[in-house]
């Protein structure tokens, strides 16, 4: 695993306007709307290709805010391979690999303790 493996986090919310207002006010930033089917996503400022993680506020049906509502995404060379390793190590696949357009591919998995984490890989020429 490469150093600094966490590359993205999501903070799940129930009221996007309220949450967006809070984070923009507290951190004096403007969040940017990202397009993703079935989700309302507003990202924190980010610079691609630098050390550090960014993240977004997300409203998605079936995902509650509060305890356990933050998902750390780990960089992967190939999400499918790490997904297989999750199952082999006793975890579960919550949502298998899917495209997030120009940002690559992700999957949601559950560890042996019941924590959901994300797996992320950048887009490749073969996909």
C-alpha positions in Angstrom: 0.0 0.0 0.0 1.3 3.5 -0.9 1.8 6.1 1.8 -1.3 8.4 2.6 -3.7 5.8 1.3 -6.9 7.7 2.2 -7.9 9.8 -0.8 -11.5 10.8 -0.3 -14.2 11.0 2.4 -17.9 11.6 2.4 -20.0 13.1 5.1 -23.6 11.9 4.7 -26.4 14.4 5.4 -30.2 14.5 5.5 -30.7 18.2 4.7 -28.2 19.3 2.1 -29.0 23.0 2.2 -28.5 23.1 6.0 -25.3 21.0 5.9 -23.8 23.0 2.9 -24.5 26.2 4.7 -22.8 25.0 7.9 -19.6 23.8 6.2 -19.3 26.8 3.9 -19.7 29.0 6.9 -17.4 27.2 9.3 -14.6 26.7 6.8 -15.2 29.8 4.6 -15.2 27.8 1.4 -17.6 27.3 -1.5 -18.6 23.7 -2.2 -18.8 22.5 -5.8 -21.7 20.4 -7.1 -20.6 17.1 -8.6 -22.7 15.0 -10.9 -23.5 11.5 -9.8 -26.7 9.5 -10.5 -29.0 9.1 -7.4 -26.9 11.3 -5.2 -26.7 15.0 -4.3 -23.0 15.7 -3.9 -21.2 19.0 -3.0 -17.4 18.7 -2.8 -14.9 20.6 -0.7 -12.2 22.5 -2.7 -9.6 20.1 -4.1 -6.5 20.0 -6.1 -5.9 16.9 -8.0 -2.4 15.4 -7.9 -1.3 16.7 -4.5 -0.9 15.1 -1.1 -3.9 15.2 1.1 -7.5 14.2 1.0 -10.6 16.1 0.0 -14.2 15.0 0.4 -17.9 16.0 -0.1 -21.3 16.2 1.5 -23.6 13.5 0.1 -27.3 12.9 0.3 -28.2 9.4 -0.9 -31.4 7.4 -0.3 -30.8 4.6 2.2 -27.7 6.2 3.9 -28.3 8.0 7.2 -26.2 10.8 8.6 -24.8 10.6 12.1 -22.8 7.8 13.7 -21.0 5.8 11.0 -22.0 8.3 8.4 -18.4 9.1 7.2 -16.8 6.9 4.6 -13.0 6.9 4.0 -12.0 5.9 0.5 -8.8 4.1 0.0 -6.7 4.3 -3.3 -6.6 1.1 -5.2 -4.8 0.0 -8.4 -7.9 -2.1 -9.4 -11.1 -2.0 -7.3 -12.1 -5.5 -8.3 -9.0 -7.0 -6.9 -9.3 -5.3 -3.5 -13.0 -6.2 -3.5 -12.1 -9.9 -3.8 -9.6 -9.4 -0.9 -12.4 -7.9 1.2 -14.5 -11.0 0.8 -11.6 -13.3 1.3 -10.7 -11.6 4.6 -14.2 -11.9 6.0 -15.8 -8.6 4.8 -18.7 -8.0 2.5 -19.4 -6.0 -0.7 -22.1 -3.4 -0.1 -22.1 -2.0 -3.6 -19.7 -3.5 -6.2 -17.5 -1.5 -8.5 -19.2 1.3 -10.5 -18.0 4.2 -12.7 -17.9 7.7 -11.3 -17.2 9.1 -14.8 -14.0 11.1 -15.2 -13.0 10.4 -11.6 -12.6 6.6 -12.1 -14.3 3.7 -10.3 -15.4 3.0 -6.7 -16.9 0.2 -4.6 -18.4 0.3 -1.1 -17.4 -2.6 1.2 -18.0 -3.5 4.9 -15.1 -4.7 7.1 -15.3 -7.4 9.7 -16.3 -4.9 12.3 -19.3 -3.5 10.3 -17.6 -0.3 9.1 -18.2 0.8 5.6 -15.3 2.0 3.6 -14.8 3.0 0.0 -12.4 1.7 -2.6 -11.3 4.1 -5.4 -9.2 3.7 -8.5 -8.5 6.4 -11.1 -9.8 6.0 -14.7 -7.7 3.8 -16.9 -7.3 3.5 -20.6 -8.6 0.0 -20.6 -12.0 0.8 -18.9 
